[in-house]
Amino acid sequence: FEGLRKINEDLVAWIQIPGIGVDYPVVQGEDNEYYLYHTFQKENNKAGSIFLDYRNHDDFTDRRVILYGHNMKDGSMFAALLNYADDTFWEEHPTIRFDTLEETGTYQVLAAFYIDVSLSEDGVAFPFYEYTGLRDEAIFQEYLAQVGDRALYSTGVTAEFGEQLLTLSTCSYNTSDERFVVVAKQVV
């Protein structure tokens, strides 16, 4: 990471999902807007970067880490995540590699789901992006229950309070306000 940090000091991790083309540096900006349309080299580009939610701590002490990336029509960035809508794909690609500057990590996919994030009178039905730290056990369990209720299929993978969760989010393009989300837990 040392050479990459010289290119961009916002580098915080690397994400890789073997065999599907997801293999990118992860950056963190001061907000969730800048890296939507800026590359790792900080050049203006509609593909943007894979980035860590600005509310997460870059030392990864949060029990839940959220990464965002565009669903590009050319298949780049997080476009391949939508394949997790199919349980056969999940069976063939059950793990995600997520390495921080300090440690390597392997995560097992726990759930995948579509979620509408449009605002209604009552707000967003499940604002998954608001659950950043998960340091309270009741909130952790609430989050897992919400994820389980929306999961497209059962993976049999469960999580306990205190375990590290990784959430990957991208646009689905079914509607302008729909996102596709993959949740995984750290196993190594």
C-alpha positions in Angstrom: 0.0 0.0 0.0 3.0 2.3 0.5 3.4 3.2 -3.2 -0.3 3.6 -3.6 -0.6 6.0 -0.7 2.0 8.2 -2.4 -0.5 8.5 -5.3 -3.5 9.1 -3.1 -3.3 9.6 0.7 -7.1 8.8 0.8 -6.4 5.1 0.3 -7.7 3.0 3.2 -8.1 -0.6 1.8 -8.3 -2.9 -1.1 -11.4 -4.9 -2.2 -11.3 -8.1 -4.3 -13.9 -10.7 -5.2 -12.0 -13.4 -7.0 -13.2 -14.4 -10.4 -15.7 -11.5 -11.0 -13.5 -8.5 -11.9 -13.9 -6.7 -8.6 -10.3 -5.8 -7.7 -9.9 -2.2 -6.6 -8.3 0.2 -4.2 -10.7 1.7 -1.6 -10.6 5.4 -0.8 -12.3 7.6 1.8 -13.2 11.2 1.2 -14.5 13.9 3.5 -18.0 13.2 2.2 -19.8 10.5 0.1 -19.9 12.8 -3.0 -16.3 13.4 -4.1 -15.3 9.8 -5.0 -18.6 9.2 -6.8 -17.1 11.0 -9.8 -13.3 11.0 -9.1 -10.9 8.2 -9.8 -8.2 6.9 -7.5 -5.9 9.4 -9.1 -8.4 12.1 -8.3 -9.3 12.7 -11.9 -12.9 13.6 -12.8 -14.6 10.5 -14.2 -18.2 9.2 -14.2 -17.0 5.7 -13.0 -15.7 7.2 -9.8 -13.9 5.0 -7.2 -14.8 2.4 -4.7 -15.1 4.3 -1.5 -15.6 3.9 2.2 -18.5 5.8 3.8 -17.1 9.0 5.2 -18.8 8.2 8.6 -16.9 5.0 9.1 -13.6 5.2 11.0 -10.6 4.6 8.7 -9.0 2.5 11.4 -11.9 0.0 10.9 -12.9 -0.1 14.6 -16.6 0.1 13.5 -18.4 -3.2 13.5 -19.8 -2.4 10.1 -18.0 -1.0 7.1 -19.9 0.4 4.1 -18.4 0.6 0.6 -20.0 2.2 -2.4 -19.3 1.8 -6.1 -21.0 2.5 -9.4 -22.7 -0.1 -11.4 -21.1 0.6 -14.7 -22.6 -0.6 -18.0 -19.2 -1.8 -19.1 -19.2 -4.2 -16.2 -16.6 -2.3 -14.1 -16.6 -1.1 -10.6 -19.4 -2.8 -8.6 -21.5 -3.9 -11.6 -20.7 -7.6 -11.0 -22.3 -7.4 -7.5 -25.7 -7.7 -9.1 -24.8 -11.3 -10.0 -25.3 -12.1 -6.3 -29.1 -11.8 -6.9 -28.7 -15.5 -8.1 -27.9 -18.0 -5.3 -25.9 -20.2 -7.8 -23.6 -17.2 -8.3 -23.2 -16.8 -4.5 -22.4 -20.5 -4.2 -19.6 -20.1 -6.7 -18.3 -16.8 -5.1 -19.0 -17.0 -1.4 -16.1 -14.9 -0.2 -14.8 -11.4 -0.5 -11.3 -10.3 0.2 -11.0 -6.9 2.1 -7.6 -5.8 3.1 -7.0 -2.7 5.2 -3.7 -0.9 5.6 -3.2 -2.8 8.8 -4.6 -6.3 8.2 -5.9 -8.8 5.6 -9.5 -10.0 5.8 -11.7 -12.7 4.3 -15.5 -12.1 4.4 -18.2 -14.6 3.8 -21.4 -13.4 2.0 -24.3 -13.4 4.5 -27.0 -11.8 2.3 -27.8 -10.0 -0.9 -30.9 -7.8 -1.5 -32.5 -5.0 -3.4 -33.7 -2.0 -1.4 -35.6 1.1 -2.4 -34.0 4.2 -0.8 -36.6 6.7 -2.0 -38.1 9.0 0.6 -41.7 8.7 1.7 -43.6 10.4 4.4 -42.1 7.9 6.9 -38.6 8.2 5.5 -36.7 5.3 3.9 -38.1 1.9 4.9 -34.7 0.5 5.7 -31.9 3.1 5.6 -29.1 0.5 5.6 -26.5 3.2 5.0 -27.3 4.8 8.3 -26.1 1.7 10.3 -22.4 2.6 10.3 -20.9 1.7 13.7 -23.2 -1.0 15.1 -21.6 -0.7 18.5 -24.9 -1.3 20.3 -26.0 -4.9 20.5 -29.7 -4.1 20.0 -29.0 -2.0 16.9 -26.7 -4.7 15.6 -29.5 -7.3 16.0 -32.1 -4.9 14.4 -29.8 -4.4 11.4 -29.3 -8.2 11.0 -33.1 -8.8 11.2 -33.7 -6.1 8.5 -31.1 -7.7 6.3 -32.5 -11.2 6.9 -36.0 -10.0 6.0 -34.8 -8.6 2.7 -32.4 -11.4 1.7 -33.1 -12.9 -1.7 -32.1 -16.4 -0.5 -30.7 -18.0 2.6 -26.9 -18.5 2.7 -26.9 -20.1 6.1 -24.3 -17.6 7.3 -25.1 -15.8 10.5 -23.3 -13.1 12.5 -22.9 -12.5 16.2 -22.6 -9.1 18.0 -19.0 -8.0 17.8 -18.2 -9.6 14.5 -17.1 -7.3 11.7 -19.6 -6.8 8.8 -18.8 -5.5 5.4 -21.6 -4.0 3.2 -21.2 -3.3 -0.5 -23.7 -1.1 -2.2 -24.4 -0.1 -5.9 -27.2 1.1 -8.0 -29.5 -1.6 -9.5 -31.0 0.6 -12.3 -34.4 -1.2 -11.8 -35.5 2.2 -10.5 -33.6 5.4 -9.9 -33.8 4.9 -6.1 -33.1 1.2 -5.9 -29.8 -0.1 -4.6 -28.3 -3.6 -4.6 -26.6 -4.6 -1.4 -24.3 -7.4 -0.4 -23.6 -8.0 3.3 -20.7 -10.2 4.4 -19.1 -11.1 7.8 -15.4 -11.4 8.5 -14.2 -15.0 9.0 -10.4 -14.5 8.9 
